[in-house]
Amino acid sequence: MAPSSETSVRKNMIPSFLYGSSPKTLPVIHQIISSGPAPSAAASPSLTGTRSFMIPSPKESGKIEMYSPAFYAACTAGGIFSCGLTHMTVTPLDLVKCNMQIDPAKYKSISSGFGVLLKEQGVKGFFRGWVPTLLGYSAQGACKFGFYEFFKKYYSDIAGPEYANKYKTLIYLAGSASAEVIADVALCPFEAVKVRVQTQPGFARGLGDGLPKFVKSEGVLGLYKGLVPLWGRQIPYTMMKFASFETIVEQIYKHAIPRPKSECSKSLQLGVSFAGGYVAGVLCAIVSHPADNLVSFLNNAKGATVGDAVKKFGVVGLFTRGLPLRIVMIGTLTGAQWGIYDAFKVFVGLPTTGGAAPPAEIVKA
C-alpha cells in the first residue's frame, strides 16, 4: 500500500470529533495522524502545557429564551405544579369550608367542623374529593399561569414600552383576567363534581363514579352550571392575585431590600415570592369570597339559583360565612403557589416573577 493511502486509512480511523476548525489545533492533529509519535514541545509550541489532544466541544447554555414557545411551556408546567399540588394539599381545609358554607348549623366552626368530619367519615373523609381537586386545579393552573404570561406580553406589546411601564398595573389586571376566563372553563367540571362529593356524603367516592352520576343527573351542561359564579369568584381573585403580587414584590425590592433584584440570591428571591404571594392571597380571599359561597351553594343544590343563595345566606352572610378559614387557606395557598411557580422557573433557568427594573427611558426624537 502506498504511504499516502496508508495515511488516509489511518486518518479515517480517527473519530471525527477530534477534528476542530481552530487554526491552532489542526496542525497538531495532523502531526499526530501523519507521523505517529507525538511531537515534542520544542517542535510544536502549540503543545506547550497541553495534556491531551482532544478538543472540548463548546457547551450549550441551555437557557430558555424569554417569550419563546419553550418559555410559555415552562410557565404552563410551573402552573400545573403550583396549583394542582397546593390545592390537593389543603383538601381538608377546603372540605370543612365547603360544608360550613352549605350547612352552618352542623359545621359551626373550623374546629367543630373537623370534629364532625372525623366522627362521621374518619380520617379518610378529610381527603374526600382530592382527585377532582388535583386534576381540576392542575388544568386551571396550566391555563392561569401560561396564558397570564402570554397576555401580559401581548398587551404590553400593544401598549408599547412607554405606556406598558406607565400603566403596568392595568396590564397585570387585563392579562390575569383574560387568562382566568380560559382557566375556569377547564376547572368548572371538576369543581362541580368536587363540591358534590365533598358536601353530600354517599353521593360518590370520587371523580371516577361521581362524574358519570353527575352527568346522568344533570346532563353535560350541568357541569357548567356554576361557570358564571366561578368566573365571579375566580376572575376578581386572579386579578388581585397577580396585580397585587407584582406590585408587592416590586415594593419589597424597592424599599425593603437594599440591593437590586439581580444581585439577590435565588433563595432570597423565592422568599420574596412567598411573602408577596401570601399577602396577595389574603386580599384575594376577601375579594372573591361572596362568589365562593355562591359556587358552593349552586353546585350542592340541584336546580338552585343565585336568588336562592342570597335568600339563604343574606348579603352579609355572602361576605362573611367561612371567611376566616378561607383567609388562612387562600393566604397559605397563594404564597405556596408563587413559591413553587418561581422555584420551577428558577429550576429551568428563568428569572423569578416581578420586581424587575423598569425599562430604559424612551428618548423621543
C-alpha positions, -999 to 999 in steps of 0.1 A, spaced: 0 0 0 13 35 -9 23 58 20 -4 83 11 -30 56 10 -19 42 44 -21 77 59 -56 81 45 -67 49 61 -52 58 95 -68 92 93 -102 77 87 -99 56 118 -97 87 140 -132 98 153 -144 129 136 -150 148 169 -112 150 173 -111 175 144 -116 211 150 -117 243 130 -92 262 151 -60 270 132 -40 261 163 -54 226 167 -54 214 131 -15 212 127 -13 193 160 -38 167 150 -23 164 115 11 157 130 -3 130 153 -21 113 124 7 115 99 38 109 119 27 86 147 47 96 178 36 129 194 60 158 187 79 174 214 70 207 229 100 222 213 89 210 179 54 223 183 49 254 205 12 249 204 15 218 226 32 236 255 12 229 286 -13 207 268 -20 173 283 -44 160 257 -50 165 220 -88 161 224 -106 193 217 -136 200 240 -168 208 222 -184 242 231 -211 239 258 -246 250 251 -260 274 276 -294 255 276 -312 287 287 -348 292 276 -354 323 255 -378 347 271 -413 347 254 -404 317 232 -427 287 229 -404 269 254 -408 298 278 -446 296 277 -444 258 280 -423 261 311 -447 286 327 -476 262 319 -458 234 336 -450 256 366 -487 265 369 -496 228 369 -473 221 398 -481 252 418 -519 250 416 -525 212 415 -503 202 443 -512 231 467 -550 227 463 -547 190 468 -527 195 500 -553 218 515 -582 195 506 -591 190 544 -595 228 549 -614 231 516 -638 203 526 -645 219 560 -650 253 544 -675 240 518 -695 222 545 -695 253 567 -710 273 537 -736 247 529 -746 236 565 -736 262 590 -759 247 617 -739 214 617 -705 228 609 -704 258 632 -667 265 633 -634 253 620 -626 231 650 -661 216 653 -662 211 615 -631 189 617 -646 171 647 -678 163 628 -659 150 598 -636 129 619 -666 114 638 -688 107 607 -662 99 580 -630 90 597 -595 102 587 -602 92 551 -630 117 550 -606 146 552 -594 139 517 -627 132 500 -626 148 466 -588 150 463 -587 136 427 -610 162 411 -592 188 431 -558 177 418 -569 174 382 -591 204 381 -567 228 396 -538 214 376 -557 222 345 -567 256 358 -531 264 369 -517 255 335 -541 279 318 -538 306 345 -501 310 346 -493 301 310 -519 324 295 -511 352 320 -475 353 308 -488 353 272 -514 380 277 -491 402 298 -466 402 269 -493 406 243 -509 436 260 -475 452 267 -466 449 230 -499 466 220 -493 494 245 -457 499 236 -427 503 261 -436 537 274 -473 531 281 -467 495 292 -445 508 320 -468 536 329 -499 515 330 -483 482 341 -509 476 368 -537 477 342 -518 453 320 -514 429 350 -552 432 356 -561 427 320 -537 398 314 -548 379 345 -585 384 338 -581 371 302 -562 341 314 -587 332 341 -616 332 317 -599 304 299 -587 287 331 -622 284 346 -636 266 316 -610 239 323 -617 239 360 -655 241 361 -665 204 355 -640 192 381 -652 218 406 -688 208 402 -681 171 409 -657 180 438 -683 201 457 -710 175 452 -686 147 465 -675 168 495 -708 181 507 -731 151 500 -717 120 517 -728 89 499 -731 107 465 -699 92 452 -664 82 464 -646 105 440 -643 116 404 -645 81 388 -680 74 399 -690 109 407 -687 123 372 -709 98 354 -735 101 382 -735 139 380 -739 138 342 -767 113 344 -785 135 369 -780 170 354 -765 164 319 -732 176 305 -743 212 306 -749 208 343 -712 206 348 -710 242 337 -740 254 357 -716 271 381 -693 287 354 -707 322 357 -704 323 395 -670 306 392 -659 335 369 -674 358 395 -652 342 421 -620 334 402 -616 365 379 -615 390 408 -594 366 428 -569 361 400 -568 398 391 -560 406 427 -536 376 429 -514 387 400 -516 425 402 -511 428 439 -483 402 438 -464 421 411 -469 453 430 -460 440 464 -428 422 451 -418 454 433 -422 474 465 -403 448 486 -373 451 462 -376 488 461 -379 496 498 -371 465 520 -341 451 502 -311 474 499 -298 460 466 -312 453 431 -330 420 425 -303 409 401 -278 409 430 -301 389 454 -296 352 458 -322 328 444 -332 317 479 -339 353 489 -359 359 456 -380 328 464 -386 341 499 -398 374 485 -421 354 461 -437 335 490 -441 366 512 -456 386 483 -479 357 474 -492 353 510 -502 390 513 -518 388 479 -537 357 489 -553 374 519 -565 402 496 -577 376 471 -598 357 497 -616 389 508 -624 400 472 -636 366 459 -654 352 490 -690 361 482 -688 343 448 -671 314 465 -702 310 487 -724 311 456 -704 284 438 -706 261 468 -743 266 471 -752 262 434 -731 231 429 -746 214 460 -783 221 454 -799 208 422 -818 235 404 -807 262 428 -804 298 416 -783 328 427 -815 343 442 -820 312 463 -784 316 476 -789 352 485 -821 344 504 -803 316 524 -771 334 531 -782 370 533 -760 398 519 -738 399 549 -735 362 551 -723 360 515 -693 381 525 -686 366 560 -696 330 562 -665 309 562 -643 339 556 -617 334 584 -609 299 573 -607 310 537 -583 337 545 -560 312 562 -564 287 534 -560 311 505 -532 331 520 -511 300 526 -522 285 493 -513 316 472 -480 321 490 -471 285 483 -482 287 447 -460 317 439 -431 300 457 -435 267 438 -441 285 405 -410 307 408 -389 278 421 -398 259 390 -389 289 368 -355 291 386 -350 253 381 -354 256 343 -332 287 342 -358 315 341 -360 346 364 -385 348 392 -417 368 386 -420 405 395 -396 431 408 -377 437 375 -362 470 369 -383 493 348 -374 496 311 -349 522 300 -364 556 295 -376 562 259 -358 590 242 -382 609 219 -368 622 187 
